[in-house]
């Protein structure tokens, strides 16, 4: 049997959901949160398919096969009782900056309809981080007055705070970074480049995303720069800046190396802890503010210098 949506790790989260389902007291909204790239979206899709009727063997009920009739509809995006809300493309074919209030209102309307196949209505929002303010408020209305036979899975990467009133109306499943062996297993499933494992740090999705030529170059340049701290030479600094500014993937790879380096020193170095916090905030704000890559890179390097007393 070929499992349609294979999954590695996070057994506690899956069991928590299955136990709630078996009890007959299934919460109407589930907040699936954790770092980007650990499998939150995949878990949401597995749970959604299960609610709609896809079934694996008794010992692994979420491992439905590709031949399962419900799973076939689900994977084809044609199941009438499931709606996925995520970033859409604009008129120029480029991703919009956020999930709009119109999209969430469409989901709210979807939940007012009777299930087409007589079971549940399922909604997935991927992710809460990308909701604009009006969209968050529109979502809250449905969470406050959930219709019967409906369930929502809300994915949260934690890049920005979510409304406390949204969080309080959800049951939370927290996913952590995977072990090294689990990460390797996931990446081997998709024939990822071998370099992806070193970039992932327990987040297979991140490793796969960054394992591009520009991402690898930026990561290597960042590591060379970081090894030379606190007194990097001009050549290493120039190479790192140039590599980080190639494209969005390169900047993210560079940023992740800087964050990891600061995090490793934060427990013993207050300046590094402060720099890590400021850098995390910077990266969360850079996209929303449309900050130029060169400006973001300059701020990242300034944070590095401040962590070693050179700010």
LUMVO-740784 format. One record per residue (C-alpha): residue in three letters; x, y, z. Coordinates in pm, whole numbers, plus 50000, padded with zeros to 5 digits. Layout:
ALA_X_Y_Z .
...
***
This chain:
UNK_50000_50000_50000 .
UNK_50128_50345_49908 .
UNK_50038_50601_50173 .
UNK_49895_50913_50010 .
UNK_50030_51162_50264 .
UNK_50325_50995_50441 .
UNK_50428_51160_50765 .
UNK_50723_51131_51002 .
UNK_50726_51226_51369 .
UNK_50473_51428_51569 .
UNK_50301_51114_51699 .
UNK_50176_51291_52012 .
UNK_49990_51553_51810 .
UNK_49826_51291_51590 .
UNK_49725_51082_51888 .
UNK_49577_51384_52066 .
UNK_49351_51448_51769 .
UNK_49253_51083_51726 .
UNK_49171_51053_52096 .
UNK_48947_51361_52076 .
UNK_48775_51215_51771 .
UNK_48720_50881_51940 .
UNK_48573_51053_52247 .
UNK_48301_51215_52038 .
UNK_48405_51556_52172 .
UNK_48594_51696_51876 .
UNK_48677_52066_51904 .
UNK_48559_52282_51614 .
UNK_48895_52459_51560 .
UNK_49250_52325_51581 .
UNK_49553_52552_51591 .
UNK_49857_52370_51452 .
UNK_50165_52570_51537 .
UNK_50540_52540_51534 .
UNK_50840_52649_51328 .
UNK_50803_52672_50951 .
UNK_50899_52354_50770 .
UNK_50825_52093_51040 .
UNK_50515_51946_50876 .
UNK_50219_52153_50997 .
UNK_50050_52175_50658 .
UNK_50095_51804_50594 .
UNK_49943_51724_50933 .
UNK_49647_51953_50864 .
UNK_49582_51779_50532 .
UNK_49606_51434_50691 .
UNK_49357_51530_50961 .
UNK_49123_51694_50710 .
UNK_49123_51385_50487 .
UNK_49052_51167_50792 .
UNK_48754_51382_50896 .
UNK_48616_51358_50543 .
UNK_48632_50979_50559 .
UNK_48973_50869_50429 .
UNK_49104_50578_50635 .
UNK_49427_50389_50673 .
UNK_49477_50057_50854 .
UNK_49354_50019_51212 .
UNK_49704_50070_51352 .
UNK_49756_50389_51147 .
UNK_49417_50539_51060 .
UNK_49567_50859_50917 .
UNK_49776_50665_50664 .
UNK_49510_50639_50395 .
UNK_49626_50491_50066 .
UNK_49632_50674_49735 .
UNK_49362_50435_49617 .
UNK_49121_50542_49893 .
UNK_48822_50702_49711 .
UNK_48795_50993_49955 .
UNK_49167_51055_49942 .
UNK_49160_51059_49563 .
UNK_48902_51340_49567 .
UNK_49096_51519_49837 .
UNK_49432_51507_49658 .
UNK_49275_51621_49333 .
UNK_49143_51930_49509 .
UNK_48793_51831_49413 .
UNK_48638_51733_49744 .
UNK_48325_51952_49775 .
UNK_48338_51963_50155 .
UNK_48692_52096_50193 .
UNK_48813_52451_50141 .
UNK_49177_52562_50165 .
UNK_49255_52931_50216 .
UNK_49608_53047_50137 .
UNK_49795_53325_49959 .
UNK_49656_53377_49608 .
UNK_49814_53524_49296 .
UNK_49740_53880_49188 .
UNK_49652_53992_48834 .
UNK_50021_53986_48741 .
UNK_50062_53625_48850 .
UNK_50262_53711_49161 .
UNK_50171_53609_49519 .
UNK_49971_53864_49713 .
UNK_50118_53997_50036 .
UNK_49845_53855_50258 .
UNK_49526_53654_50286 .
UNK_49239_53894_50232 .
UNK_48915_53948_50420 .
UNK_48725_53842_50104 .
UNK_48893_53500_50116 .
UNK_48799_53449_50480 .
UNK_48443_53567_50418 .
UNK_48426_53309_50140 .
UNK_48529_53043_50391 .
UNK_48269_53170_50638 .
UNK_48001_53139_50370 .
UNK_48124_52790_50285 .
UNK_48056_52686_50644 .
UNK_47693_52802_50623 .
UNK_47621_52544_50351 .
UNK_47520_52187_50419 .
UNK_47790_51926_50355 .
UNK_47757_51805_49998 .
UNK_47836_51445_50092 .
UNK_47647_51442_50419 .
UNK_47943_51451_50658 .
UNK_48162_51740_50764 .
UNK_48265_52075_50624 .
UNK_48641_52122_50663 .
UNK_48843_52443_50628 .
UNK_49219_52489_50631 .
UNK_49389_52828_50665 .
UNK_49755_52817_50564 .
UNK_49857_53027_50742 .
UNK_49738_53263_51015 .
UNK_50067_53451_50982 .
UNK_49946_53579_50644 .
UNK_49601_53704_50747 .
UNK_49563_54079_50737 .
UNK_49385_54250_51027 .
UNK_49040_54252_50865 .
UNK_49075_53886_50768 .
UNK_49162_53795_51129 .
UNK_48852_53974_51253 .
UNK_48635_53798_50995 .
UNK_48775_53460_51101 .
UNK_48694_53536_51463 .
UNK_48324_53564_51382 .
UNK_48308_53202_51264 .
UNK_48518_53081_51556 .
UNK_48279_53249_51798 .
UNK_47969_53099_51636 .
UNK_48083_52769_51478 .
UNK_47821_52598_51262 .
UNK_47747_52233_51326 .
UNK_47942_51957_51150 .
UNK_48228_52192_51072 .
UNK_48593_52191_51167 .
UNK_48885_52423_51095 .
UNK_49258_52363_51094 .
UNK_49457_52684_51141 .
UNK_49829_52676_51067 .
UNK_50053_52915_51258 .
UNK_50427_52954_51195 .
UNK_50460_53204_51477 .
UNK_50617_53480_51268 .
UNK_50380_53733_51422 .
UNK_50131_53736_51712 .
UNK_49778_53615_51649 .
UNK_49470_53757_51818 .
UNK_49432_53615_52171 .
UNK_49061_53575_52099 .
UNK_49146_53342_51808 .
UNK_49388_53137_52017 .
UNK_49143_53104_52306 .
UNK_48881_52946_52078 .
UNK_49112_52677_51943 .
UNK_49264_52358_52071 .
UNK_49637_52369_52007 .
UNK_49867_52106_51858 .
UNK_50231_52217_51894 .
UNK_50486_52065_51660 .
UNK_50858_52076_51736 .
UNK_51163_52038_51517 .
UNK_51228_51678_51413 .
UNK_51527_51471_51516 .
UNK_51819_51436_51276 .
UNK_51712_51086_51174 .
UNK_51352_51193_51122 .
UNK_51462_51491_50915 .
UNK_51679_51269_50697 .
UNK_51392_51024_50652 .
UNK_51156_51297_50533 .
UNK_51409_51447_50293 .
UNK_51502_51106_50154 .
UNK_51133_51046_50075 .
UNK_51139_51335_49830 .
UNK_51491_51273_49696 .
UNK_51610_51606_49832 .
UNK_51970_51715_49768 .
UNK_52203_51581_50035 .
UNK_52286_51936_50139 .
UNK_51925_51989_50247 .
UNK_51979_51791_50569 .
UNK_52245_52032_50691 .
UNK_52025_52330_50612 .
UNK_51710_52189_50772 .
UNK_51804_52170_51142 .
UNK_51496_51963_51218 .
UNK_51275_52143_50965 .
UNK_51266_51935_50646 .
UNK_51051_52183_50457 .
UNK_51302_52456_50525 .
UNK_51595_52240_50418 .
UNK_51423_52153_50092 .
UNK_51340_52519_50029 .
UNK_51695_52643_50090 .
UNK_51880_52370_49900 .
UNK_51906_52575_49580 .
UNK_52230_52701_49425 .
UNK_52174_53052_49565 .
UNK_52065_52919_49904 .
UNK_52368_52693_49936 .
UNK_52604_52970_49829 .
UNK_52457_53213_50082 .
UNK_52466_52953_50358 .
UNK_52832_52872_50291 .
UNK_52924_53241_50275 .
UNK_52743_53306_50603 .
UNK_52920_53016_50775 .
UNK_53259_53142_50658 .
UNK_53175_53488_50789 .
UNK_53053_53354_51123 .
UNK_53365_53141_51171 .
UNK_53572_53459_51141 .
UNK_53379_53652_51405 .
UNK_53446_53877_51589 .
UNK_53695_54011_51335 .
UNK_53591_53912_50982 .
UNK_53804_54041_50697 .
UNK_53660_54259_50423 .
UNK_53667_53981_50164 .
UNK_53449_53749_50372 .
UNK_53210_54031_50455 .
UNK_53175_54135_50091 .
UNK_53124_53775_49977 .
UNK_52852_53720_50239 .
UNK_52666_54038_50148 .
UNK_52676_53960_49777 .
UNK_52560_53601_49828 .
UNK_52274_53703_50059 .
UNK_52139_53957_49810 .
UNK_52107_53722_49512 .
UNK_51739_53635_49571 .
UNK_51481_53570_49843 .
UNK_51601_53213_49903 .
UNK_51960_53330_49948 .
UNK_51854_53595_50198 .
UNK_51654_53340_50396 .
UNK_51946_53095_50399 .
UNK_52181_53369_50518 .
UNK_51930_53480_50783 .
UNK_51885_53127_50917 .
UNK_52261_53086_50960 .
UNK_52281_53414_51151 .
UNK_51986_53326_51374 .
UNK_52128_52983_51451 .
UNK_52470_53130_51536 .
UNK_52316_53387_51771 .
UNK_52087_53128_51932 .
UNK_52386_52907_52010 .
UNK_52543_53190_52209 .
UNK_52235_53343_52365 .
UNK_52235_53139_52688 .
UNK_52582_53263_52788 .
UNK_52592_53600_52615 .
UNK_52322_53859_52689 .
UNK_52430_54065_52389 .
UNK_52379_53764_52161 .
UNK_52036_53699_52317 .
UNK_51937_54060_52254 .
UNK_52068_54042_51896 .
UNK_51878_53718_51835 .
UNK_51554_53877_51955 .
UNK_51602_54189_51742 .
UNK_51701_53981_51439 .
UNK_51392_53762_51476 .
UNK_51173_54071_51487 .
UNK_51353_54221_51191 .
UNK_51290_53915_50976 .
UNK_50925_53910_51077 .
UNK_50886_54275_50976 .
UNK_51100_54279_50661 .
UNK_50838_54119_50438 .
UNK_50552_54329_50567 .
UNK_50755_54647_50517 .
UNK_50882_54544_50171 .
UNK_51235_54600_50297 .
UNK_51507_54573_50032 .
UNK_51730_54266_50061 .
UNK_52041_54484_50092 .
UNK_51884_54675_50381 .
UNK_51787_54353_50559 .
UNK_52136_54211_50511 .
UNK_52296_54526_50650 .
UNK_52077_54507_50960 .
UNK_52160_54139_51006 .
UNK_52532_54212_50999 .
UNK_52486_54506_51235 .
UNK_52314_54264_51473 .
UNK_52611_54029_51450 .
UNK_52854_54308_51535 .
UNK_52642_54418_51831 .
UNK_52648_54063_51968 .
UNK_53028_54071_51989 .
UNK_53054_54426_52117 .
UNK_53131_54592_51786 .
UNK_52797_54768_51735 .
***
